Amino acid sequence: MILGEYRFIADRGCLQHLESSATVTLTRSELIVLGQLAEKPGITLSKKELSFAGTDSAQISESAVVKAVFTLRQTLGDAGAHCLHTIPKEGYQLLPSQIEDPSELEPTSRRLPRTFVKGMQILSLLAVVVVSMLFFWRTSVSNYEGPPITAESIAITNHSGQKISLDFVTSSQANIAEMKRYGDVLAQHITQCEYSQWQRVKIALSHDQQMLNITLFSLASPIRIRNMKISDFRARPEFISANWLKEVKICE
C-alpha cells in the first residue's frame, strides 16, 4: 500500500521510502492504528475501534490512538499525511495513494533502490551514446579517402611531336589500376592526333568507379580548360569507346 512517498509493509511493521528504500520502524501503537486502517481503506474507524483492535478489550488507550495518528502524519510528511483523514466526531479514515497486489511485489530484500535503478538507466543511456559516437567516428575515419593527389603522370607524344602530360588524380590507391586501363585507351588515341591544343590531361575516377572525369588543359595564353564527365553504371564500366572519342573530338 502506497502512502505518499512511503510504502506500508504490514508484516514488517514499517514504512519504506519509495526512492531511497530506507525504512522507518513503527511503534506498537502506530502499527495497531495503521494496520487496522489499511485493512479497511476508505472506511471510518472510531478511536474505540482502533484501540480495541478487533478484540474484546482495549489494546491501547484512545489517547494513544490520537498520538499514533499524529506521529504517523509527521513521518509520512506532506505527501502522505493527506492519506490519513480525521472524520470529525467519528474517527479516522485511510485513503491510500495506491493499493498494491502483494503477489506482484518483489521481496524487499531483492528490490533495488530507485535511486540506484535511475542511476543505472542514466549510465546505460550514456553508454549507448558513447558507443554510437565511437561507431560514427570509426566509420568516418575508415571512409575518409584524403585529398585528391596526382598519383602518377606519363608523357605522351603525338604525331606532330607535341608533348602532352597525362596525370592520374585519385584519393584512393584502389582506383589506380582501373584508371591506368582507361588512361591507356585515351593515350593511344591522343598519340594519333596530328595536332592538339591541350598540353595536360587529368583523369579522375570516382570511389565507386562509376564516373570518370577527364579535364583538358591548354597552358598557352589564354589558358583554357575543358572538363568532361562520363557515367557508366554497368558492373564493368567502359567509359572510353571509339564512338565517344569521335563524338567529343578530343584532339580539337
C-alpha positions in Angstrom: 0.0 0.0 0.0 1.4 3.4 -1.1 1.0 6.4 1.2 2.6 9.4 -0.5 6.3 8.8 -0.6 6.2 5.6 1.5 5.0 2.0 1.2 3.4 0.4 4.2 4.7 -3.1 4.8 2.4 -4.5 7.5 4.3 -7.8 8.0 7.5 -6.0 8.8 5.8 -3.2 10.8 7.5 -0.4 8.9 7.2 2.3 6.3 9.6 2.1 3.4 10.6 5.2 1.4 9.9 4.7 -2.3 13.1 6.5 -3.6 15.8 5.5 -1.1 14.2 2.3 0.2 15.1 3.5 3.8 12.7 2.1 6.4 11.0 3.6 9.4 10.0 1.1 12.1 6.6 1.8 13.5 5.8 1.8 17.3 3.3 -0.7 18.6 0.6 1.9 18.7 1.3 3.2 15.2 1.3 -0.3 13.8 -2.1 -1.2 15.5 -3.7 2.0 14.2 -2.3 2.0 10.7 -2.7 -1.8 10.3 -6.4 -1.6 11.0 -7.0 1.4 8.8 -5.0 -0.2 6.0 -7.2 -3.3 6.2 -10.3 -1.2 5.6 -9.3 1.7 3.3 -12.0 4.3 2.8 -13.9 3.1 5.9 -14.1 5.3 9.0 -13.0 3.6 12.3 -13.6 5.2 15.7 -11.0 5.7 18.3 -12.6 2.9 20.4 -12.5 0.5 17.4 -8.9 1.3 16.8 -7.9 1.0 20.5 -9.6 -2.4 20.8 -8.0 -3.6 17.5 -10.7 -6.2 16.9 -10.5 -7.8 20.4 -12.8 -7.7 23.4 -10.5 -5.4 25.4 -8.5 -2.2 24.7 -5.0 -2.9 23.4 -4.0 0.7 23.6 -5.7 3.8 25.0 -7.7 6.2 22.9 -5.2 8.9 23.7 -2.5 6.6 22.3 -4.6 6.3 19.1 -4.6 10.1 18.7 -0.9 10.3 19.4 -0.2 7.5 16.9 -2.2 9.3 14.2 -0.2 12.5 14.9 3.2 10.8 14.7 2.2 8.8 11.6 1.3 12.1 9.8 4.7 13.5 10.8 6.6 10.5 9.4 4.6 10.4 6.2 5.2 14.1 5.5 3.1 16.4 3.4 2.9 13.9 0.5 1.5 11.1 2.7 -0.3 12.9 5.6 -3.3 13.7 3.4 -3.9 9.9 3.1 -4.8 9.8 6.8 -8.1 11.7 7.3 -9.8 12.8 10.5 -13.6 12.5 10.3 -15.0 14.9 12.9 -16.9 13.1 15.8 -16.5 9.8 14.0 -12.8 8.7 13.9 -10.2 8.2 11.3 -10.1 7.0 7.7 -7.3 5.9 5.4 -7.3 6.8 1.7 -4.0 5.4 0.3 -2.3 6.8 -2.8 -2.3 3.3 -4.3 -3.2 -0.2 -3.2 -0.8 -2.8 -4.5 -1.4 -6.5 -5.1 1.0 -8.3 -2.6 1.6 -11.1 -5.2 3.1 -8.6 -7.6 5.5 -7.1 -5.1 9.1 -8.2 -5.2 10.6 -9.4 -2.0 12.0 -6.4 -0.1 15.5 -8.0 0.1 15.6 -8.2 -3.7 14.2 -4.8 -4.6 16.8 -2.3 -5.7 16.6 1.3 -4.5 15.0 3.6 -7.1 18.0 5.9 -7.0 20.2 3.0 -7.9 17.9 2.0 -10.8 17.7 5.5 -12.1 21.5 5.8 -11.9 21.9 2.6 -13.9 19.4 3.8 -16.5 21.4 7.0 -17.0 24.7 5.1 -17.2 23.1 2.7 -19.8 22.0 5.7 -21.9 25.4 7.3 -21.7 27.0 4.0 -22.8 24.7 3.9 -25.8 25.6 7.4 -26.8 29.4 6.8 -26.4 29.3 3.6 -28.4 27.2 5.3 -31.1 29.8 8.2 -31.3 32.7 5.8 -31.5 31.0 3.8 -34.3 30.3 7.1 -36.2 33.9 8.2 -35.7 35.4 4.9 -36.9 33.1 4.8 -39.9 34.0 8.4 -40.8 37.8 7.6 -40.5 37.6 4.4 -42.4 35.7 6.1 -45.2 37.9 9.1 -45.4 40.0 8.9 -48.6 42.1 12.0 -48.1 42.5 14.9 -50.5 42.9 14.1 -54.3 46.5 13.8 -55.3 48.3 13.2 -58.6 49.3 9.6 -58.2 51.2 9.2 -61.4 52.0 11.1 -64.6 53.0 9.8 -68.0 54.3 11.7 -71.1 52.6 11.3 -74.4 54.0 12.4 -77.8 51.5 12.9 -80.7 52.3 12.7 -84.5 53.4 16.3 -84.6 55.9 15.8 -81.7 53.8 17.6 -79.1 54.4 16.6 -75.5 51.2 16.0 -73.5 51.2 15.1 -69.8 48.6 12.5 -68.7 48.0 12.7 -65.0 46.1 10.2 -62.8 44.4 12.0 -60.0 42.9 10.0 -57.1 42.4 9.9 -53.3 42.2 6.1 -53.3 45.1 3.8 -54.4 42.5 1.2 -55.2 41.4 3.1 -58.3 44.9 3.3 -59.9 44.7 0.1 -61.8 41.3 0.9 -63.4 42.4 4.5 -64.2 45.5 3.2 -66.0 43.3 1.0 -68.1 41.2 4.0 -69.2 44.4 6.1 -69.5 46.0 3.6 -71.9 42.9 3.8 -74.2 43.0 7.6 -74.1 46.7 7.8 -74.6 46.5 5.6 -77.7 44.0 8.0 -79.2 45.9 11.2 -78.3 49.1 9.9 -79.9 47.2 9.7 -83.2 46.3 13.3 -83.1 48.0 15.4 -85.8 47.8 18.4 -83.5 46.3 19.1 -80.1 45.8 22.4 -78.3 45.9 20.6 -74.9 49.2 20.2 -73.1 47.9 18.4 -70.0 45.2 15.8 -69.4 44.0 14.8 -65.9 41.9 11.6 -65.3 40.0 11.0 -62.1 37.8 8.1 -61.2 35.0 8.2 -58.5 35.4 6.0 -55.5 32.5 3.7 -56.7 34.2 3.5 -60.1 31.1 4.6 -61.9 32.1 8.1 -63.0 35.2 9.1 -64.9 36.3 12.7 -65.1 38.6 13.9 -67.8 40.0 17.5 -67.7 42.0 19.0 -70.6 44.3 22.0 -70.0 45.7 24.4 -72.5 48.7 26.1 -70.9 49.2 28.7 -73.6 47.8 32.1 -73.1 44.9 32.5 -72.6 44.6 29.3 -70.5 41.7 27.1 -71.5 40.1 24.2 -69.6 37.7 21.6 -70.9 36.0 19.2 -68.5 34.1 16.0 -69.4 32.3 13.7 -67.0 31.3 10.2 -68.1 28.9 7.9 -66.2 28.7 4.2 -66.6 26.7 2.2 -64.1 27.4 -1.3 -65.5 29.2 -3.8 -63.4 32.2 -3.5 -65.8 32.2 0.2 -66.9 33.7 1.0 -70.3 33.9 4.8 -70.3 36.0 5.4 -73.3 34.9 4.0 -76.6 35.7 4.7 -80.2 32.3 6.3 -80.8 32.8 8.5 -77.7 36.2 9.7 -78.8 34.9 10.5 -82.2 31.9 12.4 -80.7 33.9 14.6 -78.3 36.7 15.3 -80.8 39.3 15.2 -78.1 42.1 16.3 -80.4 40.4 19.6 -81.1 
